[in-house]
Amino acid sequence: MSARHDGVDSSTVSSAVDSSRSSSEENSGMSRMGKWAAVVLMVQFAIIVGGIAGLLVRASAADIPTSILGGGGAFAPALFVLLGIAHYTQR
């Protein structure tokens, strides 16, 4: 049993796939480093949100462990919302 050959060289196919990948990355508008920079900014913003929430909980005369839990409870949703927005706006 011999494999059917359509006259297409495998190196031609692989170079076409590579060029389509590079053009899709260029069309996305963000390089790999730009994506990491955006993630770092999102994490920093979520840290600020969590810190402010922790301070507000502490200002309401709660003890320190409750303040930490309040700040963490604000950090995680803020980060996931930002990552979700970033994911769906790249399309």
C-alpha positions as CSV (number, residue, x, y, z in Angstrom):
1,M,0.0,0.0,0.0
2,S,1.6,3.2,-1.1
3,A,0.7,6.7,0.2
4,R,-0.9,9.0,-2.3
5,H,1.3,11.9,-3.3
6,D,-0.4,15.1,-4.6
7,G,2.8,16.8,-5.7
8,V,2.9,19.0,-2.6
9,D,6.2,19.1,-0.8
10,S,6.0,18.8,3.0
11,S,8.4,21.7,3.5
12,T,6.1,23.9,1.4
13,V,3.2,23.0,3.7
14,S,5.2,23.6,6.8
15,S,6.4,27.0,5.6
16,A,2.8,28.0,4.7
17,V,1.7,27.1,8.2
18,D,4.5,29.0,9.8
19,S,3.7,32.1,7.7
20,S,0.1,31.9,8.6
21,R,1.0,31.7,12.3
22,S,3.3,34.7,12.2
23,S,0.7,36.7,10.3
24,S,-2.0,35.9,12.8
25,E,0.3,36.9,15.7
26,E,1.0,40.2,13.9
27,N,-2.7,40.7,13.4
28,S,-3.4,40.1,17.1
29,G,-1.8,43.5,17.9
30,M,0.1,42.2,20.9
31,S,3.4,40.5,21.0
32,R,4.2,37.8,23.6
33,M,6.0,40.4,25.7
34,G,3.0,42.8,25.4
35,K,0.7,40.1,26.7
36,W,2.9,39.5,29.7
37,A,3.1,43.3,30.4
38,A,-0.7,43.5,30.3
39,V,-1.0,40.6,32.7
40,V,1.5,42.3,35.1
41,L,-0.6,45.5,35.0
42,M,-3.7,43.5,35.7
43,V,-2.1,41.8,38.7
44,Q,-0.9,45.1,40.0
45,F,-4.3,46.7,39.7
46,A,-5.9,43.7,41.4
47,I,-3.4,44.1,44.3
48,I,-4.4,47.7,44.6
49,V,-8.1,46.7,44.7
50,G,-7.4,44.0,47.3
51,G,-5.3,46.4,49.4
52,I,-7.9,49.1,49.4
53,A,-10.6,46.5,50.3
54,G,-8.5,45.2,53.2
55,L,-8.0,48.8,54.5
56,L,-11.7,49.5,54.3
57,V,-12.4,46.3,56.2
58,R,-9.8,47.2,58.8
59,A,-11.3,50.7,59.1
60,S,-14.6,49.2,60.0
61,A,-13.1,48.0,63.3
62,A,-12.6,44.4,62.1
63,D,-9.6,42.4,63.3
64,I,-6.5,41.9,61.1
65,P,-7.3,38.3,59.9
66,T,-10.7,39.5,58.8
67,S,-9.1,42.4,56.9
68,I,-6.7,40.0,55.2
69,L,-9.6,37.8,54.1
70,G,-11.5,40.8,52.9
71,G,-8.6,42.0,50.8
72,G,-8.1,38.5,49.3
73,G,-11.8,38.2,48.7
74,A,-11.5,41.4,46.5
75,F,-8.2,40.5,44.9
76,A,-9.2,37.2,43.3
77,P,-12.5,38.4,41.6
78,A,-10.8,41.6,40.4
79,L,-8.0,39.6,38.8
80,F,-10.4,37.1,37.2
81,V,-12.6,39.8,35.8
82,L,-9.7,41.6,34.3
83,L,-8.3,38.4,32.8
84,G,-11.7,37.5,31.3
85,I,-12.1,41.0,29.8
86,A,-8.6,40.7,28.3
87,H,-9.4,37.3,26.9
88,Y,-12.6,38.3,25.2
89,T,-11.4,41.6,23.8
90,Q,-8.4,40.1,21.9
91,R,-10.7,38.5,19.3
